[in-house]
Amino acid sequence: DEFRRGLVAPGLAEIAWSTMSEHPTIGWVGGLSRSGQHLEEAAEKAGCQVEFHDGDVKGNRSKTLREIVRRSQALVIAVGLISHQGALTARAEARQAGIPVVFVKKASQAQASEAFESIKQQQVAEVE
């Protein structure tokens, strides 16, 4: 399973899974703004909510990114669609907040569905 293959930042998963709600809010960082709609559809199917940020941290946008991460119970970073600085900022905020991070290559609906389902399955496994 992808969580055990290193796609979750080390040390965070065990802290966060047990505190995740039944309908977690998942932060998504990376991708085009128009990706938001299919991310929302995938999240709804998985029983999650999603907050999207394109990963641009120029100017005041890093503040918005930090706020999204703090409100989230897990974070997905689309590594192929984000600046190096954006990924570093998102990951550092997630570590500070103690939430798990899942890395995907792109913001496709298929990868979003897989990431959201994996997050939900991990949460259920920890609660049981």
N, C-alpha and C positions, 0 to 999 in steps of 0.2 A: 504494500500500500504506500501511496506517495508520501504520506506523513512520515513514515518510518524510513524513507529513502532520502531524507534530508531536505524536503521541500518546506518544512516548518523550521523556523529559526530555533536552534538548540536551546533547551531549557525553558521555553515559553509554553509549550503545549500543556504540560502537566499542571501549570499554574492556572491557565485560563479555561480549560475545558469544563471543569467542574462548576465554574461560575457563569457559564453561558446560559442564556434564557432559552425557552422553547422556540422562540422566533428571533434568532440573533440578528443584530445589525452588523453587517459586514462592510468594511471599507474596501473600496476598489481603487487602486492607484495605477494609472497608466492607460493610455488609449485616447481615442478621439472623442470629443464631446458627443458626437452622434451615437457612440457606443452605449450611452446611458440607457436608452430604451430597451435594447435587447438584454442588457444586464439586469434591468428591473424585471423583465419577463422571466428570466432564468431564476432570479432570486425568489420571485413569487411562487414559481413551481416548486422550489425547494423549501418553501416555508420560511424564507429569510427576508430581511430588508437589506437594501444596498445603498451606500452613499458613494458617489463617484467623484473622483478628482483626476484630472488628466496628467498630473505629475509635474506640471510646470511650476517651479518654485521662484520664478522671478518676481521681484517687488514684494507685494503683500500676499502673494498666493501661497507662500510657505505657511503663513498663519492659518489659512483655510485648510490646508492639508493637515496640519497638526490638530486642528479642531475635529476634523473628520476621524482621524485615528483615535483620538481620545473618546469619541462617542461610540466607537466600534468595539465589538467583542472578538473580532478576528479581522485580519487584513490580507487582501490579495494584492500582490504586486505583479503587474504585467511587464516583465523585464524587457521585452522587445519593443516596448512603446513608451519608455520613460527615460528621462535624462539620468545620468549617473548621480547627479546631486539630488534629484527627486527621489530616486530609490534609496539613497543613503539617509535622507531626511525621514522618509516614511518608515524605514526599518528602525532607525534610532528612536523615533517616537513610539513605535510598537513595543520595542524593548522596554522603554521607560514606563509605558502603560501596562506592561506584562501581558500582552495579547499575542496569540500565535500569528505567524506570518506564513502565507502560502504563496509560492512563486509559480506563475504561469508564463508561457511564452508570448501570448497575445490575448486580446480582449474579444475573442470570438464567443458566440453564444454556446458552442459546444464546450469550450474550455471553462466558461463561466458556470455552466450547469454542472460540470464535473467538479469544479472547485467548491461550489456551494453544497452539493450533495456530500462531498467528502467531509466538509466542515460539519455538517449536520450529523453524519454518521459517527464521526469522532466524538461529538458532543454526547450523543446517545450512549455510546460505548462507555464513556467516563461516568455517566450518571448511573448506569446499571451496575 
